Amino acid sequence: MADHGIEFPVFRLHLVPAVLALATPSWQREVWLCREEFETLTYVVTVLFDDFCDAADPAPWLGRSLRTEEEVTLMRQLGEAYGVVESAVGRDAPDEDYIQAPAWESVVAIAARLAQVMVTNDLKAAARPSGSGA
């Protein structure tokens, strides 16, 4: 799959950890549910839908913060899966309600696949000699 590069590498530095957080149930329990920690589900959702991508419509982010069509497809699937959970528990529900929702497993599974693809693509890009094309 063609790597379109990244116009905004700093965006990617926020996006990949947000996807990893969604892919890691232990992180969700230990960090999101601990009031002393800095990260919440709301933060992750803001990264994915508002600040550094739009998981509901990720195609315009190809070449900006997403490298490949596969990343776009998986990000869209992640946005859809998250939307299912949000509809079930309500937008203002606490993080605990989200991660306990039956459909949350789908969010975690898609995020895990997306995280794997993103990290692999970043490693491949880093391994290419400078000045070589995608």
trRosetta pair geometry for C-beta under 8 A, 3 or more apart (Angstrom, degrees):
i j d omega theta_ij theta_ji phi_ij phi_ji
1 68 4.5 69 128 -163 123 131
1 69 6.0 -130 -163 42 120 91
1 70 5.2 -16 -153 -14 178 113
2 68 6.6 154 78 -124 48 85
2 69 7.5 54 51 -6 84 100
2 134 5.9 73 -173 122 75 127
3 67 4.9 -22 -146 175 81 108
3 68 5.9 -49 -100 -70 53 93
3 121 6.3 159 -110 -162 112 104
3 124 7.1 -162 -63 100 149 120
3 125 6.1 -178 -178 -82 155 102
3 134 3.9 -153 73 -157 86 114
4 62 5.4 55 49 164 160 86
4 63 3.8 -80 139 -79 122 85
4 66 7.8 33 55 103 119 67
4 67 6.0 169 44 -169 73 44
4 68 6.8 161 4 -86 89 39
4 134 6.6 -3 -75 -82 17 172
5 63 5.9 33 67 -140 76 73
5 67 6.8 107 -8 -130 4 79
5 125 7.6 130 -115 -132 56 132
5 134 5.9 -116 -45 -67 84 122
6 9 5.2 94 116 -82 127 63
6 11 7.6 -161 -173 59 107 100
6 12 5.3 -19 -150 -39 149 139
6 63 7.3 -173 -101 -172 26 34
6 64 7.2 22 -154 144 57 16
6 65 6.5 49 -144 -116 97 30
6 67 6.3 -43 -59 -82 89 84
6 125 7.8 53 -3 -172 109 169
7 63 5.8 50 -23 143 105 73
7 64 4.7 -35 42 -119 115 52
7 65 7.8 -64 51 -45 80 51
8 11 3.9 51 113 0 115 117
8 12 7.1 156 101 -15 68 81
8 52 7.8 -151 109 -146 131 87
8 64 5.5 14 16 179 106 72
8 65 5.7 -34 69 -70 104 83
9 12 5.4 -51 -156 32 44 116
9 13 6.7 50 147 -26 69 99
10 13 5.4 -46 -154 26 40 118
10 14 7.2 32 151 -12 63 99
11 14 6.1 -64 -164 37 36 104
11 15 6.0 31 147 -22 72 115
11 51 8.0 -174 -134 130 88 80
11 52 4.2 161 -160 -150 88 101
11 53 7.4 126 169 -46 116 77
11 64 6.7 -2 61 144 160 83
11 65 3.9 -89 118 -96 126 119
12 15 5.4 -58 -136 39 34 113
12 16 6.0 33 170 -21 71 104
12 52 7.8 -177 -55 177 25 128
12 65 5.3 -178 -68 -151 68 75
12 122 7.4 148 168 -96 135 121
13 16 7.0 -40 -132 29 20 104
13 17 7.6 12 165 -2 49 108
14 17 6.8 -72 -162 43 29 101
14 18 6.4 27 152 -21 67 115
14 47 5.2 -148 151 -144 106 118
14 51 6.9 -61 123 107 153 123
14 52 4.8 170 80 -39 121 162
15 18 5.7 -63 -152 35 30 112
15 19 6.5 27 157 -17 68 106
15 47 6.4 178 -97 160 49 108
15 48 7.2 107 -135 -95 77 63
15 52 4.9 -140 -63 121 96 131
15 53 5.7 83 -115 -22 124 124
15 65 5.3 127 -29 168 155 122
15 66 7.9 -122 158 -69 162 69
15 118 7.6 -141 118 -151 103 152
16 19 5.8 -55 -149 36 32 109
16 20 6.3 33 152 -19 66 107
16 115 7.2 102 -162 -133 73 75
16 118 5.3 -172 -112 133 93 137
16 119 6.8 109 -154 -71 124 75
16 122 7.2 -1 -91 -36 149 151
17 20 5.3 -52 -143 39 36 115
17 21 6.3 44 154 -26 67 99
18 21 5.7 -48 -151 29 32 114
18 22 6.9 28 151 -14 62 102
18 43 7.9 -140 -114 123 103 79
18 44 4.7 150 -153 -145 92 77
18 47 4.0 -156 -80 93 155 143
18 48 5.5 -165 136 -52 139 92
18 52 7.8 154 9 57 146 129
19 22 5.8 -56 -154 37 35 109
19 23 6.3 29 149 -18 66 111
19 48 7.4 117 -70 -93 72 115
19 78 7.5 -54 -125 -128 94 167
19 111 5.4 -176 -170 -159 71 88
19 114 5.2 -110 -163 107 133 113
19 115 4.8 175 126 -78 107 83
19 118 6.3 97 68 15 157 153
20 23 5.5 -62 -146 41 34 111
20 24 6.1 18 160 -14 68 119
20 27 7.7 56 132 16 81 168
20 111 7.7 169 -89 160 12 106
20 115 5.0 109 -85 -127 63 135
21 24 6.1 -72 -142 41 27 104
21 27 5.5 -122 -138 117 65 139
21 28 7.0 114 172 -71 78 76
21 31 7.6 -82 -141 70 109 141
21 32 8.0 113 178 -51 115 112
21 39 6.7 -122 -126 157 151 144
21 44 5.2 -130 86 -102 136 135
22 28 7.9 60 -120 -72 32 117
22 44 6.2 151 -54 169 93 144
22 48 7.9 34 -34 -55 142 151
22 78 7.1 80 121 -158 158 123
22 107 6.0 -97 -177 154 109 98
22 108 6.6 -155 155 -103 69 49
22 111 3.6 -142 106 -122 106 161
23 108 6.0 112 -134 -162 38 63
23 111 3.9 -148 -65 117 78 100
23 112 4.0 133 -147 -78 111 60
23 114 7.5 -151 -65 57 124 85
23 115 4.6 -75 -14 -7 160 143
24 27 3.8 49 106 11 118 116
24 28 6.6 164 96 -18 65 83
24 108 7.9 -179 -7 -143 15 99
25 28 5.3 -53 -148 34 37 117
25 29 6.4 33 157 -16 69 104
25 99 7.0 133 -138 -163 82 117
25 108 6.0 3 -56 -121 94 145
26 29 5.9 -55 -148 38 33 108
26 30 5.9 16 160 -7 68 116
27 30 6.1 -66 -135 48 25 100
27 31 5.3 -12 178 14 68 121
27 32 7.6 70 132 -12 67 94
28 31 7.0 -59 -113 51 13 87
28 32 4.9 -17 -162 18 55 129
28 33 7.3 58 145 -16 60 96
28 41 7.5 41 -140 -74 97 97
28 95 7.4 -163 -173 167 90 115
28 99 5.0 157 147 -107 136 145
29 32 7.2 -11 -59 48 10 91
29 33 5.6 -22 -159 19 42 129
29 99 7.1 -170 -69 137 70 158
30 33 7.3 20 -37 47 5 93
30 34 6.4 -4 167 -19 43 125
30 37 7.9 101 131 -53 62 156
31 34 6.0 -64 -140 33 21 109
31 37 4.5 -160 -159 161 68 166
31 39 5.3 9 153 66 124 106
32 37 7.3 -76 -64 80 18 135
32 39 6.6 -62 -81 111 67 82
32 40 5.4 99 -139 -136 79 48
32 41 5.5 52 -143 -37 137 80
32 95 4.5 -146 157 165 118 155
32 99 7.2 136 81 -32 143 141
33 95 6.2 -146 -76 92 68 121
33 96 5.9 77 -108 -77 111 93
33 99 7.9 -89 -52 37 114 146
34 37 4.5 74 84 -8 104 111
37 40 7.9 144 96 -61 96 66
38 43 7.8 52 138 -53 72 167
39 43 5.2 -114 -148 61 65 146
39 44 7.0 61 -178 -46 104 92
40 43 5.0 111 53 0 68 97
40 44 7.4 -132 100 1 43 86
40 95 6.0 -130 -165 -62 86 138
41 44 5.6 -56 -151 38 39 112
41 45 6.1 39 153 -20 71 106
41 95 4.3 159 -1 -116 121 100
41 98 5.8 112 -136 54 171 157
41 99 7.7 -150 -72 -42 136 99
42 45 5.8 -55 -145 38 30 111
42 46 6.4 34 154 -23 63 105
42 95 7.7 -96 -19 -72 79 102
43 46 5.7 -56 -152 33 30 113
43 47 6.6 31 151 -19 64 103
44 47 5.7 -53 -154 33 33 113
44 48 6.3 19 155 -9 67 112
45 48 5.9 -63 -143 45 31 104
45 49 5.6 -8 172 12 70 119
45 50 7.8 52 130 0 67 102
45 82 7.3 158 -114 -178 99 145
46 49 6.8 -69 -122 53 19 86
46 50 4.9 -43 -159 42 60 123
46 51 5.7 43 147 -12 81 112
47 50 7.5 -5 -35 51 8 78
47 51 5.4 -46 -119 52 40 116
47 52 5.4 -10 -170 28 70 113
47 53 7.5 31 145 29 62 93
48 52 7.5 -29 -85 63 25 88
48 53 5.7 -33 -156 69 44 111
48 55 4.6 14 156 -33 102 123
48 75 7.7 -169 -161 -156 99 98
48 78 7.4 -99 -167 120 141 126
48 79 7.4 -174 149 -86 115 85
48 82 7.8 127 105 -22 147 168
49 53 7.3 -27 -74 91 19 74
49 54 5.9 48 -156 -137 48 54
49 55 5.3 -59 -83 25 73 95
49 56 6.4 50 -134 -9 97 97
49 79 7.1 122 -94 -121 95 105
50 54 7.5 69 -75 -97 23 75
52 65 5.4 140 167 -122 86 167
53 58 5.8 4 -178 -121 105 94
53 61 4.9 30 -129 -110 77 170
53 65 5.4 -119 -72 82 92 136
53 66 6.8 84 -118 -41 120 105
53 75 6.4 -99 169 -164 142 144
54 57 4.9 -9 112 60 121 75
54 58 6.0 -168 75 -81 63 51
54 60 7.2 24 35 51 119 107
54 61 6.7 173 26 -33 75 124
54 79 7.8 35 146 -99 54 149
55 58 6.0 9 -121 -59 31 108
55 75 5.3 -128 -125 171 72 85
55 76 7.0 165 -179 -99 60 29
55 78 5.5 -82 -156 92 125 97
55 79 3.1 167 138 -76 91 104
55 82 6.7 42 116 30 147 138
56 76 7.7 52 -166 -132 17 67
56 79 4.7 -168 -73 177 43 143
56 83 7.4 88 -101 -60 95 128
57 60 6.7 29 132 10 96 102
57 76 7.7 39 -107 -107 23 95
57 79 8.0 -118 -16 115 36 175
58 61 5.1 -61 -168 37 68 118
58 62 7.5 91 140 -44 80 77
58 66 6.1 70 170 -29 112 157
58 71 7.8 -125 148 127 141 76
58 72 4.9 -179 107 -145 111 69
58 75 4.0 85 -68 99 168 129
58 76 5.4 -127 23 -58 112 76
58 79 7.1 -174 -32 -19 106 136
59 62 6.0 -26 -168 -11 46 113
59 72 5.6 65 -94 -161 53 133
59 76 7.9 26 -41 -65 79 122
60 64 7.3 7 137 7 65 139
61 64 4.8 -99 -155 58 55 113
61 65 5.0 -40 -176 46 110 90
61 66 4.8 79 115 6 98 108
61 72 7.3 164 68 -105 88 90
61 75 7.6 -67 67 101 134 167
62 66 5.2 -52 -96 82 48 106
62 67 7.9 -14 -150 112 65 7
62 68 7.7 -48 -138 130 98 5
62 69 7.0 17 -119 -84 136 54
62 71 7.8 146 -107 75 78 104
62 72 5.4 -21 -72 -67 106 129
63 66 7.5 -12 1 72 33 67
63 67 7.8 81 -81 -126 37 32
66 71 4.3 -177 -164 111 101 126
66 72 5.5 114 137 -67 153 72
66 75 6.3 -86 -99 -16 140 149
67 71 5.7 89 48 1 71 149
67 118 7.5 140 16 -130 114 65
67 121 4.7 170 68 156 152 143
67 122 7.6 -164 -34 -65 150 62
67 125 7.0 -122 -126 -51 146 137
68 71 4.9 108 58 3 74 97
68 72 7.2 -130 105 -2 47 86
68 117 7.5 -110 54 165 126 115
68 121 6.0 -141 -8 -112 118 146
69 72 5.3 -50 -151 35 40 116
69 73 6.3 41 151 -21 69 103
70 73 5.7 -51 -147 36 32 112
70 74 6.3 26 157 -13 65 108
70 117 5.7 -135 122 -163 118 146
71 74 5.9 -58 -143 43 30 107
71 75 6.0 32 157 -22 66 109
71 114 6.8 92 -138 -150 66 88
71 117 5.9 -173 -83 120 76 124
71 118 6.1 89 -116 -83 118 82
71 121 6.9 -56 -53 -1 126 162
72 75 5.8 -57 -145 37 26 111
72 76 6.4 28 155 -20 62 105
73 76 5.8 -55 -152 34 29 111
73 77 6.5 28 151 -17 64 106
74 77 5.4 -52 -147 38 36 113
74 78 6.3 41 151 -23 66 103
74 110 6.4 170 -167 -177 83 89
74 113 6.0 -142 -137 106 132 103
74 114 4.1 168 139 -91 130 94
74 117 6.2 146 7 35 161 150
75 78 5.5 -50 -148 34 33 115
75 79 6.5 37 151 -20 64 102
75 114 6.3 110 -69 -133 59 140
76 79 5.6 -52 -150 35 33 113
76 80 6.4 32 151 -18 65 105
77 80 5.7 -53 -147 37 32 111
77 81 6.2 32 154 -18 66 106
77 110 5.0 -149 118 -146 107 138
77 114 8.0 -173 65 -58 104 117
78 81 5.8 -54 -144 38 30 109
78 82 6.2 31 155 -18 64 106
78 107 6.9 77 -151 -145 72 67
78 110 4.7 -176 -85 122 72 124
78 111 5.8 92 -123 -74 122 70
78 114 5.8 -25 -49 -25 135 154
79 82 5.8 -55 -147 37 29 111
79 83 6.3 34 152 -24 63 107
80 83 5.5 -54 -151 33 31 116
80 84 6.8 37 150 -24 63 98
81 84 5.7 -46 -156 25 35 114
81 85 7.0 30 150 -12 63 102
81 103 7.0 -171 -170 161 78 102
81 106 4.5 -148 -146 121 123 106
81 107 4.7 174 127 -82 117 63
81 110 5.3 164 5 16 155 146
82 85 5.8 -57 -156 38 37 108
82 86 6.1 36 150 -20 70 108
82 107 5.5 85 -78 -114 66 118
83 86 5.5 -53 -140 39 32 113
83 87 6.2 35 158 -21 65 104
84 87 5.9 -56 -151 35 27 111
84 88 6.5 23 152 -18 62 109
84 103 4.9 -119 117 166 115 156
84 106 7.2 6 62 71 140 141
85 88 5.6 -60 -150 37 33 111
85 89 6.2 -3 166 7 71 111
85 98 5.7 72 153 -148 128 80
85 101 4.9 134 -143 84 95 152
85 103 4.9 -158 -79 89 79 111
85 104 5.6 77 -110 -79 139 67
85 107 6.0 -28 -19 -40 143 133
86 89 6.7 -70 -134 51 24 87
86 90 7.5 -71 -179 104 57 8
86 91 5.8 36 -173 -90 104 60
86 98 7.7 3 -81 -113 59 106
88 101 5.5 121 94 -152 132 133
88 102 8.0 -106 164 44 165 84
88 103 6.1 140 2 20 153 130
89 93 4.1 -73 146 14 105 167
89 97 4.5 145 -160 138 134 114
89 98 5.8 -146 52 -82 162 57
89 101 5.3 -98 -48 -74 121 132
90 93 4.5 115 69 -39 88 100
90 97 7.7 -9 46 120 89 151
93 97 3.9 -88 165 73 122 144
93 98 6.3 144 98 -47 115 79
94 97 5.3 105 61 1 70 99
94 98 7.7 -132 105 -2 43 87
95 98 5.6 -56 -158 33 41 114
95 99 6.3 21 157 -8 74 108
96 99 6.3 -62 -143 44 30 99
96 100 6.0 17 161 -9 66 116
97 100 6.1 -67 -141 46 25 103
97 101 6.5 47 154 -48 62 96
98 101 5.8 -42 -157 1 30 116
98 104 6.2 116 155 -96 62 122
99 104 5.4 124 -142 -159 34 161
100 104 7.0 88 46 2 11 148
101 104 4.6 118 66 -32 82 100
102 105 7.1 -36 173 6 47 105
103 106 5.4 -36 -176 24 68 117
103 107 7.2 74 133 -19 75 95
104 107 5.3 -49 -158 32 49 116
104 108 6.3 48 147 -19 74 102
105 108 5.7 -55 -149 38 33 112
105 109 6.2 33 154 -20 67 108
106 109 5.7 -53 -143 37 31 111
106 110 6.3 25 161 -13 66 107
107 110 6.3 -61 -147 40 25 104
107 111 6.1 23 156 -17 63 114
108 111 5.8 -59 -143 41 26 111
108 112 6.2 31 156 -25 63 106
109 112 5.7 -51 -149 31 28 113
109 113 6.7 25 154 -14 62 103
110 113 5.8 -54 -152 37 34 109
110 114 6.2 32 152 -17 67 108
111 114 5.6 -56 -143 42 32 111
111 115 6.0 37 156 -24 66 105
112 115 5.8 -50 -144 34 28 112
112 116 6.5 31 154 -19 61 105
113 116 5.7 -54 -152 34 31 113
113 117 6.4 28 153 -16 65 107
114 117 5.7 -56 -147 39 32 110
114 118 6.1 30 157 -19 68 108
115 118 5.8 -56 -142 38 28 109
115 119 6.2 22 162 -13 65 109
116 119 6.3 -60 -145 40 24 105
116 120 6.1 23 158 -17 62 113
117 120 5.8 -60 -146 40 26 111
117 121 6.2 26 157 -19 64 109
118 121 5.8 -57 -147 38 28 110
118 122 6.3 27 155 -18 64 107
119 122 5.7 -54 -146 37 32 111
119 123 6.3 33 154 -19 65 106
120 123 5.7 -56 -148 36 30 111
120 124 6.4 31 154 -19 65 105
121 124 5.7 -52 -146 36 32 112
121 125 6.3 33 154 -19 65 106
122 125 5.7 -53 -146 37 32 112
122 126 6.3 32 154 -20 65 107
123 126 5.7 -53 -145 36 31 111
123 127 6.3 29 156 -20 64 109
124 127 5.8 -61 -149 36 29 111
124 128 7.0 40 152 -34 62 97
125 128 5.9 -43 -157 13 35 114
125 134 7.9 -23 -109 -120 92 80
128 132 4.8 -129 171 68 108 123
129 132 4.8 85 67 -19 81 122
